[in-house]
Amino acid sequence: MIESEMSLDQMRGYKGINPRPLNFDDFWNDCLQELNQIDPDISIEETDFTVPFAKCYHLYFTSTKGARIYAKLIRPIDLQIKGPGLLIFHGYSGNSGGWSEKPTKLCYAAMGFTVAAMECRGQGGKSIDSGYSKGWSLRGHIVRGIIDNPNNLMYRDIFLDTVQLAKVVMNLDGVDPNRIGVTGESQGGALSIACAALVPQIKKIAPIFPFLCDYKRAWQLNTEDSAYMEINEYIRRFDPRHEKLDEIFNTLGYIDIQHLSGRIKGETLMAIALSDTRCPPSTQFAMYNKIRAEKSIRIYPDYGHERLPDHSDEIFQFLKML
């Protein structure tokens, strides 16, 4: 475990310290209403990557601020009976990976799932960070828009991208909208939580050591390889005397998944690594402890932000029951 972290018993009861904005629920309800007015303008193009049991497509759709979002889409060949869907989200700065790479998209497609692996705007894939120059805009996505207003927070739009993806997949022919799962690790774990919170019809959620939780706690811990270091750098550069700390962390509260997790209705299976210095475990417990729906947790005391033995198999067994 991290020397400066709480004990496991303390974390099991920890509720987080990052403030929750007073208008938090109204803010996200307004965001969802805005998204409902956007025509997704869906484009689905078949690729030349082939497997005998499924077809692989490039999926594009429009989300907030005119951003064009990309996802890999894999569909079983036999769609006569409506089957389940799975949304997969990647880690910070990454992309959806190859068709046959981790996560094992093809394994789920072989089980009859329609699989969509989204690429976050402005990160390592094809989705465009609208409003800025095209291409890579990493890093700084946590604090992007923090001096403007909450509607311009970068992760506000990325969270809504996951909602738009869910709506697109749920409305595809051959998909049962009542049998949708989400999964991902780190940033992908956070987006799984955000998506399931904002689309409460989602039935199963399988996040692995989720990012974007309890920003103030992560800032206080200040671990050497923290994924939250851009907050520390922002404060050093723009609030060196800590005169605006309350304002900064209140604004970040709009995109803190611990405040969204109480909206989840589906069953959650979550994994936490107690030696994780990138996404400190106490921040993850702050979110997990606020989930009111059915949930369970798998704890890896000696592991950090890395592959967790056998957990992908457990997720597969959990999701295949959709």
C-alpha positions, -999 to +999 in steps of 0.1 A: +000+000+000+009+036-004+026+049+028+005+081+030-028+062+022-056+053+046-060+018+059-083-005+040-108-002+069-108+036+067-112+035+029-142+012+032-160+040+050-145+070+032-169+094+014-145+118-003-135+154+003-139+171-031-169+194-029-201+187-048-215+218-065-249+228-052-265+227-087-248+194-097-279+175-106-295+204-125-262+208-143-261+173-156-298+172-164-293+203-185-263+187-202-284+156-211-312+178-225-286+196-246-273+163-259-309+152-268-311+181-293-280+170-312-284+149-344-257+122-341-254+120-379-242+084-377-218+070-402-210+032-403-183+020-427-173-017-431-136-023-428-113-048-445-105-066-412-125-098-413-133-127-389-158-155-396-183-147-369-186-109-370-182-078-391-160-049-382-169-013-388-157+023-384-184+042-365-186+080-364-211+102-347-215+138-337-216+149-301-214+182-282-196+213-297-198+196-331-171+170-322-169+140-345-164+109-323-150+076-336-155+041-323-146+006-334-178-013-339-180-051-341-213-068-349-221-105-348-230-119-383-263-134-370-285-106-357-319-123-361-323-122-323-316-091-304-284-095-284-264-076-257-242-046-263-208-037-247-192-003-246-155-002-240-135+029-229-097+033-230-071+048-206-060+084-205-041+094-237-048+061-254-071+048-281-094+018-287-065-005-297-064-030-326-094-051-335-078-082-319-059-064-291-067-059-255-094-055-244-107-086-261-134-071-283-136-101-306-142-125-276-174-106-267-185-104-304-180-142-306-205-144-277-231-124-296-223-090-283-224-058-304-192-042-292-183-005-295-149+008-284-149+046-283-118+069-287-118+100-266-117+134-283-082+149-285-064+118-272-046+090-290-072+081-315-094+095-343-119+115-324-116+153-329-111+177-301-135+203-315-129+240-309-091+236-311-067+225-338-072+189-350-052+161-335-037+154-302-044+180-274-032+160-244-024+167-217-045+189-194-079+175-201-089+175-164-083+213-161-093+222-196-121+249-193-117+253-155-113+291-158-143+295-181-175+278-170-185+242-162-201+238-196-167+241-212-149+215-190-133+190-213-145+160-194-181+173-194-180+168-231-162+134-230-188+121-204-215+132-228-197+115-257-201+082-238-239+089-235-242+096-272-223+063-279-247+044-256-277+059-274-263+050-308-256+014-299-289+009-280-308+020-312-289-003-336-309-031-351-301-064-334-293-048-300-314-052-269-313-018-252-320-035-219-288-056-221-260-031-222-227-033-203-197-010-200-161-016-190-126+000-190-096+007-169-083+039-154-098+067-175-119+040-191-131+029-157-142+065-149-160+068-182-178+035-175-191+049-143-200+083-159-218+065-188-238+042-165-247+071-142-260+092-171-276+063-189-292+044-159-306+017-183-271+002-184-273-031-167-237-041-159-206-019-151-171-033-148-146-005-140-109-012-132-091+013-109-111+043-121-096+077-127-113+111-122-124+106-086-121+129-056-097+154-071-089+172-039-078+140-022-056+131-052-040+166-051-033+163-014-016+129-017+006+142-045+021+108-054+051+109-076+036+093-107+000+105-101-023+107-131-036+139-115-003+159-117-019+184-141-040+197-112-009+202-091+008+219-121-022+241-127-024+253-091+014+259-090+011+281-121-022+298-117-029+298-079+005+298-062-009+313-030-039+290-029-063+319-030-087+301-054-085+265-042-122+264-032-133+277-066-110+253-084-121+221-066-158+231-067-156+235-104-138+201-107-167+187-087-189+188-118-167+161-134-159+141-103-174+107-108-180+101-071-209+126-074-223+108-104-221+072-091-252+074-069-272+076-101-262+041-112-289+015-114-270-014-129-248-040-111-212-030-106-181-052-104-151-031-096-114-038-091-090-017-069-052-021-065-041-009-031-006+000-043-018+022-071+000+055-070-014+068-103-050+066-092-049+064-054-072+038-040-089+061-014-101+083-043-117+052-059-134+041-027-149+076-024-168+068-056-175+032-049-189+039-015-216+062-031-230+035-054-264+025-041-271-002-066-259-038-064-221-039-063-191-059-054-154-052-053-122-071-059-091-059-040-055-065-051-033-055-021+001-059-038-007-045-072-005-010-087-018+005-119-011-026-139-026-058-152-046-075-125-043-113-126-074-132-137-096-101-134-103-099-172-117-134-170-139-125-140-152-095-160-159-117-189-179-141-167-198-112-152-207-095-185-216-127-204-247-130-182-262-098-197 
